[in-house]
Amino acid sequence: MSGTRKQRSQATGSAALILGRAARIEDAIQEFREKRARSRGLLPTVIPYAGYGGAGWVRVLGRVLLTREARSPRPSVRGWRSFTSVAVNDVNVVITIGKTEHRVHADRGGVIDVRLKSRLSPGWRTVTMRTDDPDGPDSAAVEAPVYIVDGETRFGLLSDIDDTVMVTALPRPLLAAWNTFVLNEHARTPTPGMAVLYDRIIKAHDGSPTIYLSTGAWNVAPTLSRFLGRNLYPRGPMLLTDWGPTHDRLFRSGRQHKVDSLARLATEFPDVKWLLVGDDGQHDEEIYGEFALAHPNNVAAVAIRQLSSGEAVLAGGRSKADDYSRRTDVPWVYAPDGAGLASGLAGIGVL
């Protein structure tokens, strides 16, 4: 083996060792926190998230956390509270769809993300979830909303969240930490005109699904859900990700999460054309452009919100993606707010 190849092999082995060790350390910390929380009387509780499905199947989403029973809801929540909750590792969960029970397993972060068979009719429906905990009493069953897409549906709305429907300046680490861990959720700023735009889109395409795709962590799902509802955005599932090390990288790739989610939607709904909405401050143009090249029959249009000069500075600059609007036959619309995007979308027949 040459010296260069040997050094590369040693470097790869060292990196794998570090990554594996980081994941084990995270697991050890998680196990300690879980034991301590249980000793204080906290019990497993399923936090339901909105899911979606199609003919014959449903994707159910949720998370299992250790909480106190009969906990009163807080009218105002700071982001850091979402990250101090203790997830339950590797817990069994019973999901009931109609009269059929399915036993599934939450992942190492307590996240439930499973695709199950179902006979639910189109529209908003509910499934129930509860824990099946061998170390204590089962949690009370909770209802999780799921949106079943009609087989005749040919249009859907998929939207980014950060700097698209909510002004966050996410990529700058200090501001991201402030927005996530400190800022009161009622102080988060909606993007002008976007809620009105989405309402018009959904009314123009009755029965179409709305899905929010973000690089945010599942920890902030309840906060984001309340924000979307309070600012009158259409109801829809959120596809978020998890934080922390894996066995092949120290931090999960938010970009890859978006790429994989889009590819999955194209497979699950091959006849649906998506209106992809994002901003020019991160990787949305590149991700949407690559998706449009690979799946042109699954994209109705791409709408990009242009950040202001100040927002672009806070967001770490504008994206430097190739001009995908010239490389694909998919129409692209650019504007700084919802009203401008509405005008552009009306011009290409989406509104």
PyMOL commands that set and color helices and strands:
alter all, ss='L'
color gray80, all
select helices_A, chain A and resi 3-39+80-84+173-182+185-187+194-204+218-230+254-268+284-294+296-298+309-314+324-327+338-347
alter helices_A, ss='H'
color red, helices_A
select strands_A, chain A and resi 43-54+57-67+86-87+92-97+100-105+111-117+123-132+142-148+155-159+166-167+189-190+210-217+238-241+273-279+299-305+332-335
alter strands_A, ss='S'
color yellow, strands_A
deselect
rebuild
show_as cartoon
